[in-house]
Amino acid sequence: MPQPAPDAAASSAISGAAGAPRLWAVVLAACAGQFLVVLDVSVVNVALPSMRDTLALSETGLQWVVNAYTLTFSGLMLLGGRAADLFGRKRVFLAGLALFTAASLAGGLAQEPWHLLAARGVQGMGAAILAPATLTLLTTSVPEGAARTRAVATWSAVGAGGGAAGGLVGGVLTDARSWRWVLLINVPVGVVVLAAAAVWLTESRATAVRRLDVPGALLATLGLGAVAYGIVRTDTAGWAAPSALGPLAAGLAMLALFVAVEARAAEPLVPLRLFCSRAVSAANVAIFINGLAMFAMWYFLSLHTQNVLGYTPLQAGFALVPHSLTIVLGSKIAPYLMARVGDRWLAVAGSVMAGLGYLWQSTMGAHGDYATTILGPGILMSLGAGLAATPLATIATATDDADEAGLLSGLFGTSRTMGGALGLAVLSTVAAARTDGRHDPASLAAGYGMAFRTGAALLAGCVLFMIVALPRTTASRTSGSRPGPAPEAG
């Protein structure tokens, strides 16, 4: 549905006498919020072994430390964007940041596994409210033109930096203090940003009356969560067990009901008419499959470096820095390559490269040097991920209707993150089935290797799908296209 134009209050707040200080405050607050949200997608990965030892988490519990955040984050993100328009961007920004900060405190003080998992779920809710508001604050507060372009570029760079910094920050904090500080570090930062934003930001909201599609958001989040839980249960109960089939059936039923609700809703969370576009449908399916394979890379590499190779959390964090930087590099050079080979073929080439890296990574064993066991395959996987995600984002968000740009971008981000959450559940189950309860380094390496081989198969399927389904593009068209959102590192 066409989005209402920003109201006059947002523009006047910037163009008045206090414009320069307010602009600086808006950009700082939006970037700080975005950094925290993206950082917490990846910062816990290096801390997972320490969390397991302290709270006696199972292998299933470990993956839900990640999934509890990503499922609620991606499932409620579109709803968070609508809430910012309806209730006010400043108000929603402050509410999301407050919830995120409080949940970080609760997670850092967790004494039982369920305390931590519940806190991560609430943290994801806060991120879903906060993340869309950060970009909306910029686009409705900063005047259109060079100033807005610089502000959004800064916001994008900070987001990529948050993803790239996640592994290193997690390793430093876990090694120097404890895993609890991976979450507790958000508290002082959140409090400072809350206080500054409350004083300096100016309220604005959409002028048109809007309604929130709460049923749609809940059905999507609960449905995918139930499917993920059912897949995880198959590891211990088997595919025929009621404890696995029940959640799977319930999740699929909720997702079917979600489609029915969206078809009838006056203000749907995801307007189904968008999927009439071949470009939108194919690119979102492709990034969902890519997410199935690629998101779990960070999870398994963090576990492999520590549980198998004996790295400390700090060493593991430093070991994965090249991976993060390579994803950023791939996303930055992708537009130049798109101008020469086209969106479609660069997405295919990137996924092929990542798949080859996955096959290389799947040969990991209980021993090995850093260059050939971690760095080499990691560079190949990460560069492929960066090269593939940018053209897919461009295809998925390309539109002649500027009012649809935000909705298409949110849909793309949701597809990617949901794919990652579901993929982590699938690949973790595959790895656990291969290890069969054994925790010696050789068995763990075999399980992680099987997960990477499965990821390579998913990427091969995605390559075939993209060759057939993605719309054909030419280099000349691509060279003038607007690049989509950069992929998150980690």
C-alpha positions as CSV (number, residue, x, y, z in Angstrom):
1,M,0.0,0.0,0.0
2,P,1.4,3.5,-0.8
3,Q,3.1,5.0,2.2
4,P,2.0,8.5,3.4
5,A,4.4,11.3,2.8
6,P,6.3,12.5,5.8
7,D,4.4,15.2,7.6
8,A,5.5,18.8,7.8
9,A,6.4,18.6,11.4
10,A,9.4,16.3,10.6
11,S,10.8,18.7,8.0
12,S,10.2,21.8,10.0
13,A,12.0,20.3,13.0
14,I,15.1,20.1,10.9
15,S,14.9,23.2,9.0
16,G,14.5,25.5,12.0
17,A,17.1,27.3,13.9
18,A,18.1,24.2,15.8
19,G,18.5,22.2,12.6
20,A,22.2,21.4,12.8
21,P,22.3,20.1,16.3
22,R,19.0,18.1,15.7
23,L,20.4,16.6,12.5
24,W,23.5,15.5,14.3
25,A,21.4,14.0,17.2
26,V,19.1,12.2,14.8
27,V,22.0,10.6,12.8
28,L,23.8,9.6,16.0
29,A,20.7,8.1,17.7
30,A,19.7,6.2,14.6
31,C,23.2,4.8,14.0
32,A,23.6,3.8,17.6
33,G,20.3,1.9,17.6
34,Q,21.2,0.2,14.3
35,F,24.6,-0.8,15.6
36,L,23.2,-2.4,18.7
37,V,20.5,-4.3,16.7
38,V,22.9,-5.7,14.1
39,L,25.7,-6.4,16.7
40,D,23.4,-8.7,18.7
41,V,22.7,-10.9,15.7
42,S,26.3,-12.1,15.8
43,V,27.9,-11.1,19.1
44,V,26.7,-14.1,21.0
45,N,28.2,-16.7,18.6
46,V,31.6,-16.6,20.1
47,A,30.2,-16.7,23.6
48,L,28.0,-19.8,23.0
49,P,30.5,-22.4,24.5
50,S,30.9,-20.3,27.7
51,M,27.1,-19.9,27.9
52,R,26.7,-23.7,27.6
53,D,29.2,-24.4,30.4
54,T,27.8,-21.8,32.8
55,L,24.1,-22.6,32.3
56,A,24.3,-26.3,31.3
57,L,22.7,-25.5,28.0
58,S,22.0,-28.4,25.6
59,E,23.0,-28.3,21.9
60,T,19.4,-27.5,21.2
61,G,19.4,-24.7,23.8
62,L,22.5,-23.2,22.2
63,Q,20.9,-22.7,18.8
64,W,17.8,-21.2,20.4
65,V,20.0,-18.5,22.0
66,V,20.4,-17.3,18.4
67,N,17.0,-18.3,17.1
68,A,15.0,-16.8,19.9
69,Y,16.4,-13.4,18.8
70,T,16.3,-13.8,15.0
71,L,12.8,-15.3,14.9
72,T,11.1,-12.6,16.9
73,F,13.3,-9.9,15.3
74,S,12.4,-10.9,11.7
75,G,8.8,-11.9,12.4
76,L,7.9,-8.6,14.0
77,M,10.1,-6.2,12.0
78,L,7.5,-5.2,9.5
79,L,5.0,-4.6,12.3
80,G,7.6,-2.4,14.0
81,G,7.9,-0.2,10.9
82,R,4.1,0.2,10.8
83,A,4.0,1.1,14.5
84,A,6.6,3.9,14.0
85,D,4.3,5.5,11.4
86,L,1.2,5.2,13.5
87,F,2.4,6.0,17.0
88,G,5.3,8.3,16.3
89,R,8.9,7.7,15.2
90,K,10.5,9.1,18.4
91,R,8.1,7.3,20.7
92,V,8.6,3.9,19.0
93,F,12.3,4.4,18.8
94,L,12.5,5.0,22.6
95,A,10.1,2.2,23.4
96,G,12.1,-0.3,21.2
97,L,15.4,0.8,22.7
98,A,14.1,0.6,26.2
99,L,12.8,-2.9,25.7
100,F,16.0,-4.0,24.0
101,T,18.1,-2.6,26.9
102,A,16.0,-4.1,29.6
103,A,16.1,-7.5,27.9
104,S,19.8,-7.3,27.6
105,L,20.1,-6.7,31.3
106,A,17.8,-9.7,32.0
107,G,19.8,-11.9,29.7
108,G,23.1,-10.9,31.2
109,L,21.9,-11.8,34.7
110,A,20.2,-15.1,33.6
111,Q,20.6,-17.9,36.1
112,E,18.7,-20.6,34.2
113,P,18.7,-21.6,30.5
114,W,15.0,-20.5,30.1
115,H,15.9,-17.1,31.6
116,L,18.4,-16.5,28.9
117,L,16.2,-17.8,26.1
118,A,13.2,-15.7,27.2
119,A,15.4,-12.6,27.4
120,R,16.8,-13.2,23.9
121,G,13.2,-13.5,22.6
122,V,12.2,-10.2,24.2
123,Q,15.4,-8.6,23.0
124,G,14.4,-9.6,19.4
125,M,11.0,-8.0,20.0
126,G,12.8,-4.8,21.0
127,A,15.1,-5.0,18.0
128,A,12.0,-5.4,15.7
129,I,10.5,-2.2,17.1
130,L,13.8,-0.3,17.1
131,A,15.4,-1.3,13.8
132,P,12.7,0.1,11.4
133,A,12.4,3.3,13.4
134,T,16.2,4.0,13.0
135,L,15.9,4.3,9.2
136,T,12.5,6.0,9.3
137,L,13.9,8.7,11.7
138,L,16.6,9.5,9.1
139,T,14.4,9.5,6.0
140,T,11.7,11.6,7.7
141,S,14.0,14.0,9.6
142,V,16.9,14.7,7.2
143,P,16.0,16.8,4.2
144,E,16.1,15.0,0.9
145,G,19.2,15.4,-1.1
146,A,22.9,15.2,-0.4
147,A,22.4,15.4,3.4
148,R,20.0,12.5,3.5
149,T,22.2,10.4,1.2
150,R,25.2,10.9,3.5
151,A,23.0,10.1,6.5
152,V,21.7,6.8,5.0
153,A,25.2,5.9,3.8
154,T,26.5,6.4,7.4
155,W,23.6,4.3,8.7
156,S,24.4,1.5,6.3
157,A,28.1,1.5,7.1
158,V,27.4,1.4,10.8
159,G,25.1,-1.6,10.2
160,A,27.7,-3.4,8.3
161,G,30.3,-2.5,10.9
162,G,28.1,-3.9,13.7
163,G,27.9,-7.2,12.0
164,A,31.6,-7.3,11.3
165,A,32.4,-6.3,14.9
166,G,30.1,-8.9,16.4
167,G,32.6,-11.8,16.6
168,L,35.5,-9.7,17.8
169,V,33.5,-7.8,20.4
170,G,32.0,-11.1,21.7
171,G,35.5,-12.7,21.9
172,V,37.0,-9.7,23.7
173,L,34.2,-9.4,26.3
174,T,33.9,-13.2,26.9
175,D,37.7,-13.6,27.3
176,A,38.3,-10.5,29.4
177,R,35.1,-10.6,31.5
178,S,32.5,-13.3,30.9
179,W,29.8,-14.2,28.4
180,R,27.4,-12.1,30.4
181,W,29.1,-8.9,29.3
182,V,28.2,-9.7,25.7
183,L,24.6,-8.7,26.7
184,L,25.4,-6.4,29.6
185,I,27.4,-4.1,27.4
186,N,24.2,-3.0,25.8
187,V,22.8,-1.6,29.0
188,P,25.1,1.5,29.5
189,V,25.1,2.3,25.8
190,G,21.3,1.9,25.7
191,V,20.7,4.2,28.7
192,V,23.0,6.9,27.3
193,V,21.3,6.8,23.8
194,L,17.8,6.8,25.5
195,A,18.6,9.9,27.5
196,A,20.1,11.7,24.5
197,A,17.3,10.7,22.2
198,A,14.6,11.8,24.7
199,V,16.0,15.3,24.8
200,W,17.1,15.9,21.2
201,L,14.8,14.0,18.9
202,T,11.6,15.6,17.6
203,E,8.4,13.6,17.3
204,S,6.8,12.9,13.9
205,R,4.3,10.5,12.5
206,A,2.3,9.7,9.4
207,T,-0.7,11.8,8.8
208,A,-2.9,9.0,7.4
209,V,-4.8,6.7,9.8
210,R,-3.2,3.2,9.8
211,R,-3.9,0.0,11.5
212,L,-1.4,-2.6,12.7
213,D,-1.7,-6.1,11.4
214,V,-0.9,-7.7,14.8
215,P,-2.6,-11.1,13.9
216,G,-0.4,-11.3,10.8
217,A,2.8,-10.6,12.6
218,L,2.0,-13.1,15.4
219,L,1.0,-15.9,13.0
220,A,4.2,-15.4,10.9
221,T,6.5,-15.4,14.0
222,L,4.7,-18.3,15.9
223,G,4.3,-20.3,12.7
224,L,8.0,-20.2,11.8
225,G,9.0,-20.7,15.4
226,A,6.9,-23.8,15.7
227,V,8.3,-25.2,12.4
228,A,11.8,-24.6,13.7
229,Y,11.1,-26.2,17.0
230,G,9.5,-29.2,15.3
231,I,12.7,-29.7,13.2
232,V,14.9,-29.5,16.2
233,R,12.8,-32.1,18.0
234,T,13.4,-34.6,15.2
235,D,17.0,-34.9,16.4
236,T,16.0,-36.6,19.7
237,A,12.4,-37.8,19.0
238,G,12.5,-38.8,15.3
239,W,10.4,-37.6,12.4
240,A,7.4,-39.8,13.3
241,A,7.2,-38.7,17.0
242,P,4.1,-36.6,18.0
243,S,6.5,-34.2,19.8
244,A,8.0,-33.4,16.4
245,L,5.0,-33.7,14.1
246,G,2.8,-31.7,16.4
247,P,4.8,-28.5,16.3
248,L,5.5,-29.0,12.6
249,A,1.8,-29.4,11.8
250,A,0.8,-26.5,14.0
251,G,3.5,-24.2,12.4
252,L,2.4,-25.0,8.9
253,A,-1.2,-24.4,9.8
254,M,-0.4,-21.0,11.3
255,L,1.6,-20.1,8.2
256,A,-1.4,-21.1,6.0
257,L,-3.7,-19.0,8.3
258,F,-1.2,-16.1,7.9
259,V,-1.7,-16.2,4.1
260,A,-5.5,-16.2,4.6
261,V,-5.3,-13.3,7.0
262,E,-3.1,-11.3,4.7
263,A,-5.4,-11.8,1.8
264,R,-8.3,-10.3,3.8
265,A,-6.6,-7.7,6.0
266,A,-7.3,-4.0,5.2
267,E,-3.7,-3.1,6.2
268,P,-1.8,-6.4,5.6
269,L,1.7,-6.8,7.0
270,V,2.7,-8.3,3.7
271,P,0.4,-7.4,0.8
272,L,0.1,-10.5,-1.3
273,R,-0.1,-8.5,-4.5
274,L,3.7,-7.9,-4.2
275,F,4.3,-11.5,-5.1
276,C,2.6,-11.0,-8.4
277,S,6.0,-9.5,-9.5
278,R,8.3,-12.2,-10.7
279,A,11.3,-10.2,-9.5
280,V,10.0,-9.8,-6.0
281,S,8.9,-13.4,-5.6
282,A,12.0,-15.0,-7.1
283,A,14.5,-12.7,-5.3
284,N,12.8,-13.3,-1.9
285,V,12.8,-17.0,-2.4
286,A,16.4,-17.0,-3.4
287,I,17.5,-15.0,-0.4
288,F,15.5,-17.2,1.9
289,I,17.3,-20.3,0.5
290,N,20.6,-18.5,0.8
291,G,19.8,-17.6,4.4
292,L,19.0,-21.3,5.1
293,A,22.6,-22.1,4.2
294,M,24.7,-19.1,5.0
295,F,23.5,-17.8,8.4
296,A,24.6,-20.9,10.2
297,M,28.2,-20.5,9.0
298,W,29.0,-18.2,11.9
299,Y,27.4,-20.5,14.4
300,F,29.3,-23.6,13.4
301,L,32.6,-21.8,12.8
302,S,32.4,-20.3,16.3
303,L,31.8,-23.7,17.8
304,H,34.5,-25.4,15.7
305,T,37.2,-23.0,16.6
306,Q,36.6,-23.4,20.3
307,N,35.2,-26.9,20.8
308,V,37.5,-28.6,18.2
309,L,40.6,-26.4,17.6
310,G,40.8,-25.2,21.2
311,Y,40.7,-21.5,20.5
312,T,39.9,-19.1,23.3
313,P,36.9,-16.8,22.8
314,L,39.2,-13.9,21.9
315,Q,41.2,-16.0,19.4
316,A,37.9,-17.2,17.9
317,G,36.7,-13.6,17.5
318,F,39.9,-12.5,15.8
319,A,39.8,-15.7,13.6
320,L,36.5,-14.7,12.1
321,V,37.3,-11.0,11.5
322,P,38.4,-11.7,7.9
323,H,35.1,-13.4,7.2
324,S,33.2,-10.3,8.3
325,L,35.3,-7.9,6.4
326,T,35.1,-10.0,3.3
327,I,31.3,-9.9,3.3
328,V,31.5,-6.1,3.5
329,L,34.0,-6.1,0.7
330,G,31.8,-8.3,-1.5
331,S,28.8,-6.1,-0.9
332,K,30.7,-3.0,-1.8
333,I,32.2,-4.3,-5.1
334,A,29.0,-6.0,-6.1
335,P,27.4,-2.9,-7.7
336,Y,30.5,-2.4,-10.0
337,L,30.3,-6.1,-11.1
338,M,26.5,-5.9,-11.6
339,A,27.1,-3.1,-14.1
340,R,29.2,-5.5,-16.2
341,V,27.5,-8.9,-15.8
342,G,24.0,-8.1,-14.6
343,D,22.2,-8.7,-11.3
344,R,21.1,-12.3,-12.1
345,W,24.4,-13.7,-13.1
346,L,26.3,-12.1,-10.3
347,A,23.8,-13.6,-7.8
348,V,24.4,-17.0,-9.4
349,A,28.2,-16.5,-9.4
350,G,28.2,-15.4,-5.8
351,S,26.2,-18.4,-4.7
352,V,28.4,-20.8,-6.7
353,M,31.4,-19.3,-4.9
354,A,29.9,-19.6,-1.5
355,G,28.9,-23.2,-2.3
356,L,32.4,-24.1,-3.2
357,G,33.6,-22.6,0.1
358,Y,31.0,-24.7,1.9
359,L,32.3,-27.8,0.3
360,W,35.9,-26.9,1.3
361,Q,34.8,-26.1,4.8
362,S,33.0,-29.4,5.1
363,T,36.4,-31.2,4.9
364,M,37.3,-29.9,8.4
365,G,38.7,-32.3,10.9
366,A,39.9,-32.5,14.5
367,H,43.2,-30.9,13.4
368,G,44.3,-28.3,10.9
369,D,46.1,-25.0,10.4
370,Y,44.2,-21.7,10.4
371,A,45.0,-20.8,6.8
372,T,43.5,-23.9,5.2
373,T,40.9,-24.9,7.8
374,I,39.3,-21.5,8.6
375,L,40.7,-18.6,6.6
376,G,40.7,-20.1,3.0
377,P,37.2,-21.6,2.9
378,G,35.9,-18.7,5.0
379,I,37.0,-16.1,2.5
380,L,35.4,-18.0,-0.3
381,M,32.1,-18.4,1.6
382,S,32.0,-14.8,2.7
383,L,32.9,-13.2,-0.6
384,G,30.3,-15.3,-2.3
385,A,27.7,-14.3,0.3
386,G,28.5,-10.6,-0.2
387,L,28.4,-10.8,-4.0
388,A,25.1,-12.7,-4.0
389,A,23.1,-10.7,-1.5
390,T,23.5,-7.3,-3.1
391,P,22.1,-8.1,-6.6
392,L,19.3,-10.1,-5.0
393,A,18.5,-7.1,-2.8
394,T,18.5,-4.9,-5.9
395,I,16.1,-7.1,-7.8
396,A,13.8,-7.5,-4.8
397,T,13.5,-3.8,-4.0
398,A,13.6,-2.3,-7.5
399,T,10.3,-0.4,-8.0
400,D,9.0,2.7,-9.9
401,D,6.7,3.5,-6.9
402,A,8.9,5.2,-4.2
403,D,6.2,4.6,-1.6
404,E,6.8,0.8,-1.9
405,A,10.5,0.9,-1.4
406,G,10.4,0.6,2.4
407,L,7.9,-2.2,2.3
408,L,10.0,-4.2,-0.3
409,S,13.1,-3.6,1.7
410,G,11.5,-4.8,4.9
411,L,10.1,-7.9,3.1
412,F,13.6,-8.7,1.8
413,G,15.2,-8.4,5.2
414,T,12.4,-10.6,6.7
415,S,12.9,-13.3,4.1
416,R,16.7,-13.3,4.7
417,T,16.5,-13.4,8.5
418,M,13.7,-16.0,8.6
419,G,15.6,-18.2,6.3
420,G,18.6,-17.9,8.5
421,A,16.7,-18.8,11.6
422,L,15.1,-21.8,10.0
423,G,18.3,-22.9,8.4
424,L,20.1,-22.9,11.8
425,A,17.4,-25.2,13.1
426,V,17.8,-27.6,10.1
427,L,21.6,-27.6,10.0
428,S,22.0,-28.0,13.7
429,T,19.7,-31.0,13.6
430,V,21.8,-32.5,10.8
431,A,25.0,-31.9,12.8
432,A,23.6,-33.4,16.0
433,A,22.4,-36.5,14.1
434,R,25.9,-37.0,12.7
435,T,27.6,-36.7,16.1
436,D,25.0,-39.0,17.7
437,G,25.6,-37.5,21.2
438,R,29.5,-37.8,21.1
439,H,31.4,-34.7,22.1
440,D,35.0,-35.6,21.2
441,P,36.7,-33.2,18.7
442,A,36.6,-35.7,15.9
443,S,32.9,-36.4,16.2
444,L,32.1,-32.7,16.6
445,A,34.1,-31.9,13.5
446,A,32.3,-34.6,11.5
447,G,29.0,-33.1,12.6
448,Y,29.9,-29.6,11.6
449,G,31.3,-30.9,8.3
450,M,28.0,-32.6,7.6
451,A,26.2,-29.3,8.2
452,F,28.4,-27.5,5.7
453,R,27.8,-30.2,3.1
454,T,24.1,-29.8,3.6
455,G,24.5,-26.1,3.2
456,A,26.4,-26.6,0.0
457,A,23.5,-28.7,-1.4
458,L,21.1,-26.0,-0.5
459,L,23.2,-23.4,-2.3
460,A,23.4,-25.7,-5.4
461,G,19.6,-25.9,-5.4
462,C,19.4,-22.1,-5.0
463,V,21.7,-21.7,-8.0
464,L,19.5,-23.8,-10.2
465,F,16.4,-21.9,-9.0
466,M,18.0,-18.5,-9.7
467,I,19.0,-19.5,-13.2
468,V,15.4,-20.5,-14.0
469,A,13.4,-18.0,-12.0
470,L,15.2,-14.7,-11.7
471,P,14.3,-12.2,-14.4
472,R,16.9,-11.6,-17.0
473,T,18.7,-8.3,-16.6
474,T,21.3,-6.6,-18.7
475,A,24.5,-4.9,-17.5
476,S,23.3,-1.5,-18.9
477,R,20.1,-1.7,-16.8
478,T,21.9,-2.7,-13.7
479,S,24.5,0.0,-13.9
480,G,21.8,2.6,-13.2
481,S,19.9,0.6,-10.6
482,R,19.7,1.5,-7.0
483,P,21.7,-0.9,-4.8
484,G,19.6,-2.6,-2.2
485,P,20.5,-3.0,1.5
486,A,23.9,-4.4,2.2
487,P,24.1,-7.8,3.8
488,E,24.8,-8.1,7.5
489,A,28.2,-9.5,8.4
490,G,27.6,-12.3,10.8
